[in-house]
Amino acid sequence: MAEEKESAEAMISEIHKQITDAFDVFDHEFNKTVDVRYRPIPEDVLLRAFEVLDQEKKGHLEPEELTKYMSEEGEPFTQEEMEEMLSAAVDPDKNVILYKDYVGMMTVEDN
């Protein structure tokens, strides 16, 4: 009986180690959290996506338009996500999303 208990404990310990090792692959900050990293989307691809949404070719989107697209299509944004996005995207003087400027803010040079 003691032998079976030791064997079970050894098996559990090995499984725990395997789980920890698998988890550590995604813990890039070494802070016991899973960090999912995605490759950045190139600026020209993001710009084309906004241009597709801008069906009238105005060079900008209304906040309501972007909210509609982002909350009704694909994987919808939450209200909080939309508010955060709009706070960065909307030009405060014109109250529109000048998406060429916004895309420039969102992208970084890939060196």
C-alpha positions as CSV (number, residue, x, y, z in Angstrom):
1,M,0.0,0.0,0.0
2,A,2.8,2.5,0.9
3,E,4.5,1.5,-2.4
4,E,1.3,2.4,-4.4
5,K,1.0,5.7,-2.6
6,E,4.7,6.6,-3.4
7,S,4.1,5.6,-7.0
8,A,1.0,7.8,-7.3
9,E,2.8,10.7,-5.6
10,A,5.7,10.3,-8.1
11,M,3.2,10.2,-11.0
12,I,1.4,13.3,-9.8
13,S,4.7,15.1,-9.2
14,E,5.8,14.3,-12.8
15,I,2.5,15.5,-14.3
16,H,2.7,18.7,-12.2
17,K,6.2,19.2,-13.6
18,Q,5.0,18.7,-17.2
19,I,2.2,21.2,-16.7
20,T,4.5,23.7,-15.2
21,D,7.0,23.3,-18.0
22,A,4.3,23.8,-20.6
23,F,3.0,26.8,-18.8
24,D,6.4,28.4,-18.6
25,V,6.7,28.4,-22.4
26,F,4.1,31.2,-22.4
27,D,5.3,33.0,-19.3
28,H,7.5,35.5,-21.2
29,E,7.7,37.9,-18.3
30,F,8.4,35.2,-15.7
31,N,5.6,36.4,-13.5
32,K,3.4,33.3,-13.5
33,T,1.0,34.6,-16.1
34,V,0.5,33.4,-19.7
35,D,1.6,36.0,-22.2
36,V,0.1,35.4,-25.7
37,R,2.2,37.2,-28.2
38,Y,1.1,37.9,-31.8
39,R,3.2,39.2,-34.6
40,P,2.3,42.8,-35.3
41,I,0.2,43.5,-38.3
42,P,2.0,45.6,-41.0
43,E,0.9,49.2,-41.4
44,D,-0.2,48.7,-45.0
45,V,-2.5,45.8,-44.0
46,L,-4.2,47.8,-41.2
47,L,-4.6,50.8,-43.6
48,R,-6.3,48.6,-46.2
49,A,-8.6,47.2,-43.6
50,F,-9.7,50.7,-42.6
51,E,-10.1,51.7,-46.3
52,V,-12.4,48.7,-46.8
53,L,-14.6,50.0,-44.0
54,D,-14.5,53.5,-45.5
55,Q,-16.8,52.7,-48.3
56,E,-17.3,56.3,-49.3
57,K,-13.5,56.9,-49.4
58,K,-13.8,59.9,-47.1
59,G,-10.4,59.3,-45.4
60,H,-12.1,59.0,-42.0
61,L,-14.7,57.0,-40.2
62,E,-17.3,58.2,-37.8
63,P,-17.0,56.8,-34.3
64,E,-20.5,55.2,-34.7
65,E,-19.4,53.4,-37.9
66,L,-16.4,51.9,-36.3
67,T,-18.3,51.0,-33.2
68,K,-20.9,49.2,-35.4
69,Y,-18.2,47.2,-37.3
70,M,-16.2,46.3,-34.2
71,S,-19.2,45.3,-32.1
72,E,-21.3,43.5,-34.7
73,E,-18.8,41.7,-37.0
74,G,-16.4,38.9,-36.2
75,E,-15.4,38.6,-32.6
76,P,-17.2,41.6,-31.1
77,F,-15.4,44.2,-28.9
78,T,-16.8,44.8,-25.5
79,Q,-18.1,48.2,-24.5
80,E,-15.0,48.8,-22.5
81,E,-12.7,47.8,-25.4
82,M,-14.6,50.1,-27.7
83,E,-14.3,53.0,-25.3
84,E,-10.6,52.4,-25.0
85,M,-10.1,52.2,-28.7
86,L,-12.2,55.3,-29.4
87,S,-10.4,57.3,-26.8
88,A,-7.2,56.8,-28.8
89,A,-8.7,56.8,-32.3
90,V,-11.0,59.8,-32.4
91,D,-9.6,63.1,-33.4
92,P,-10.7,65.5,-30.6
93,D,-11.1,68.5,-32.9
94,K,-13.0,66.8,-35.7
95,N,-14.7,64.0,-33.8
96,V,-13.9,61.5,-36.5
97,I,-11.3,58.7,-36.8
98,L,-8.6,59.8,-39.2
99,Y,-7.6,56.3,-39.8
100,K,-4.3,57.0,-41.5
101,D,-3.1,58.8,-38.4
102,Y,-4.5,56.2,-36.1
103,V,-2.8,53.4,-38.0
104,G,0.5,55.2,-37.7
105,M,-0.1,55.4,-33.9
106,M,-0.8,51.7,-33.7
107,T,2.1,50.4,-35.6
108,V,5.8,50.1,-34.8
109,E,8.8,49.7,-37.0
110,D,9.8,46.0,-37.2
111,N,13.6,46.0,-36.9
